[in-house]
Amino acid sequence: MARSIYEFPEIFRRVHMEHPAEIGREVEFLRKVWRRHLKRPVKRALDIACGDSPHGQILMRAGIEVAGVDRSPTMIAKGRADSQHAMRIYRRPIERFRIPERPFDAAFFMSETFPIMVSNADLMSHLRSVARLLKRGGLYCVDIDRHDGIDVTRRRYLWRERSVRIGKINVEIREYNRRISWTSALHSIYELECRIHFPDRVVITRDVIPVRYTVPATLELTAAASGCFELIASYADLSFTKPIGSCHGRWWGVMRRL
């Protein structure tokens, strides 16, 4: 059985083409969103699907108390090891969770990962789980990749091939799109295959990631349906002035806890 790229924290961010400077810009914009939409200062924040929580690490260095939730034991172990402030990261499924924490001022879900929750039931239970941990009026910010029109893919096909090098490690990457049904709420099914060439061995990983079609209008309906949130703003490409219709890469939804 192929392994998952998420078992290799030092590699997966490069595979996903993330850059350290980008993390800092995201945290800066997140704090601006908080100041714009929340009258009280954020002293406690919840990082959802946090992985090794690079955003949380930056916030903690700024004096904000952060806790995280993630399902990957490997990523959690790295986050705990990297934290200079003993970050509390709980191993939980993101669709439904409880953690022994008092309410937070804000929560955030980064890395464009929110749409991996594809069923209505999972979305509702997720939002209710987050709401239980937020103060009334608290903010929940989610980072979402721009979704173009849905193309009903009828067969698996190779979308892109590329490679990255991390020190002495070379990674060959193949990305596929897979068949989706017209009756589903999916935007795509993304398959990521990596052949990792370590100095002493080769490891193959494979991750299949269904992605729900998510645009501001559908997020607004989802928030309302939960009975816990309302969508109060949508921002394109880390900008307060760029029209949402001109979004190039990704957008943020800002929800307020009712």
Beta strands, then each sheet from edge to edge (+ up, - down):
strand 1: 44-48
strand 2: 65-70
strand 3: 88-91
strand 4: 104-109
strand 5: 134-145
strand 6: 157-166
strand 7: 169-177
strand 8: 186-197
strand 9: 202-212
strand 10: 229-236
strand 11: 250-257
sheet 1: 3+ 2+ 1+ 4+ 5+ 11- 10+
sheet 2: 6+ 7- 8+ 9-
end
